[in-house]
Amino acid sequence: MKCHRSTRAFTLIELLVVISIIALLISILLPALGNARRSAQAMITNNNLRQHGVAAASYAAENDSRAYTFSWVPGEAPQTINDELARECASLGEGETARAAALQQLDIVSRLFKHESLPPEVNVASPNHTPYVLYNHLVVNDHMGENLPTETVISPADRARTYWQKNINEFLEDPAGNAYRPPSGQTGFNHLWRWAFSSSYQVVTAHYSPDYGHAQTFAIGDSRRYKWPFTVQRYQSQNFYRMPVVKNTLGKRRLDEVAHPSNKVMMYDAYQRHKGKEDRYYAFSDAQVALLFYDGHAAYRTTEEANYGYWPNNPNFGADEPDMPSAQYNYIPTDGWDPVGAQQARLPTYYEHTRMGLKGIDFDGDPVVNRGLSQRVSAGP
């Protein structure tokens, strides 16, 4: 006698129920996985910044408490194996400080990352370029003898710089046509190669430039003199800075000048990347960004908790109301670089231009205001 065993198939309704359950589980798990990933990236960024703090202390310990930054001086021949770059630096005029730094930038990269596209030749050094803002870390990399590029200078959530580092040969072959094009209107190789070695984290301007200066020169007889040399200051928008032209103005800061190391920011991520629902430029009041303080600790803080900054070349401006945003600039988003949907806005300065610079306070204390000094600087000679 034969026994027939029948099989029961899922009905359409049962199949839809199973699919719905799976979709529900995915919808529950994906945000949790996303949050876990962002938390892990936040920890990596904090660790990156703490390493910068250790490296800054190491550099200062071996260099008479100097804050690390570019040190080549126009009109002087630096010590390097790259003779062509040294001769070019020695031929520069007094006001070409940024050009000397650009030559040093290429000198460091060509020694720590040997590549046929980056020979230590003058025509390769980026023209009209201010490397202090996004490339100060190269001086520390050189001090520590690290190979380039290094992951410790970028946020793991910085998609462009992560891609460039992992595909650096592809980037150097055609930086203008790369999948993540640098945020520059330039197309020449000598303008764009440097972006593969840039950092997600910016060093505050007082780290390498005087706490205050004056925007004007003053006529004395047949010549013009600076009572206080012009210091670094934002110019019009977030991507432009005005640089000093007086020799030996930059690169003279010392860590022992920092008056409130646990309250003063040294380095910051320019974007909120790990907190909140979306990326955001750091100067919006609700942004939460990663910060390194001068005492070496790293933390995430909301921008609205920070003291307002000032214009370092007009320190008297707004001095009577330090809790009001006296210094503001235009935030102009760049397509393909800034967060999707970012809108142009007028934003105040914060710790990038701390009131009284290295002597100032960014968090957990009242802003430092020396009205007498500020008035003398703004009044001129």
Secondary structure, 3 states (H helix, E strand, C coil): CCCCCCCCCCCHHHHHHHHHHHHHHHHHHHHHHHHHHHHHHHHHHHHHHHHHHHHHHHHHHHCCCECCCCCCCCCCCCCCCCHHHHHHHHCCCCCCHHHHHHHHHHHHHHHHCCCCCCCCCHHHCCCCCCCCCCCCHHHHHHHHCCCCCCHHHCCCCCHHHHHHHHCHHHHHHCHHHCCCCCCCCCCCHHHHHHHHHCCCEEECHHHCCCCCCCCCCEEECCEEECCCCCCCEECCECCCEECCCCCCCCCCCEHHHCCCCCCCEEEEECEECCCCCCCEECCCCCCEEEEEECCCCEEEEEHHHCCCCCCCCCCCCCCCCCCCCCCEEEECCCCCCCCCCCCCEEEECCHHHCCCHHHCCCCCCCCCCCHHHHHHHHHCC
